[in-house]
Amino acid sequence: MTDSRNCHEVATRSLVYEVDESIPLIVRHDLAYRGSGGRELPFDLYLPAQATRPRVPVVLLTTGFRDIGMRDAVGCAAKEMQSYRSWARLIAGTGIAAVTYVNHEPTEDARRILEHLHGHGESLQIDARRIGLWSCSGNVPNALSLLMAGSDTVRCAALLYGYMLDLDGNSVVADASHVWHFANPAAGRGVEDLPPDLPVLLVRAGQDAMAGLNESIDRFAARALALNRPVTVVNLHSARHAFDTVDATPPSRHAIVTALQFLRHELAGTSLQPDPV
């Protein structure tokens, strides 16, 4: 594990929603999967300590930036960032598992970690037939590409303040990918390429200053609704980009709870008790 003292302030930010460290979890650090080019790459598995069934559904915190670039930029891989650790702990605290991982090639390695989860469900104590995706910001295009692969084991996706798809001749996602160097494997594809019955939660930060980001969410949501797809949109009208770490407000905390409730409901068929936020 990376020493957080060597990380940039961005990587050490806590969530604005308090993570209850007293909730018993099993965290298995630096397990290995076979990534791109045959590389052995690490991943962390967060399991609820008191599972209600032998195997629990799992959420993959999907990344789209190369971790070698993340280390150069913020001093650590995404899975070592405090926000990713906290989200994984929150998800596991709801009774389902969470996985964070290191990538070398974001697009291929996202597919490889999914394949690993599918092939090792029993040893990992997860139900690899019930997988959800969580993703945010410039990582979202890579998550959309995984969704478009059409696996019937991926049941839902929670996508927060993310670049989506370039629709109607727009190029904001491609432009942002060029500037920020995130993977954009869904380029040239549309909402129609997503599984028609796949529930998707979109959380939009109304004051997001990332060029074109909200425009991409708005176009995606409009097209999904026109197709009558199961999409839920949460608009935090006064929130900024990365609201989950920078806006300590009741709406931000409520949006985090909403994402957790969505994942729990879609993967486990049960709901969490509403949290006082």
Secondary structure, DSSP 8 states (H G I E B T S, - for coil): ---GGGS-HHHH---SS---TTS-EEEEEEEEEE-GGG-EEEEEEEEESS-SSSSEEEEEE---B-HHHHHHHHSS-GGGSHHHHHHHHHHHHTTSEEEEE--SSHHHHHHHHHHHHHHTHHHHTEEEEEEEEEEEGGGHHHHHHHHHTT-TTEEEEEEES------TT--HHHHHHHHH-B--TTTT--GGGS-TT--EEEEEETT--STTHHHHHHHHHHHHHHTT--EEEEEETT--TTHHHH--SHHHHHHHHHHHHHHHHHHHS--------
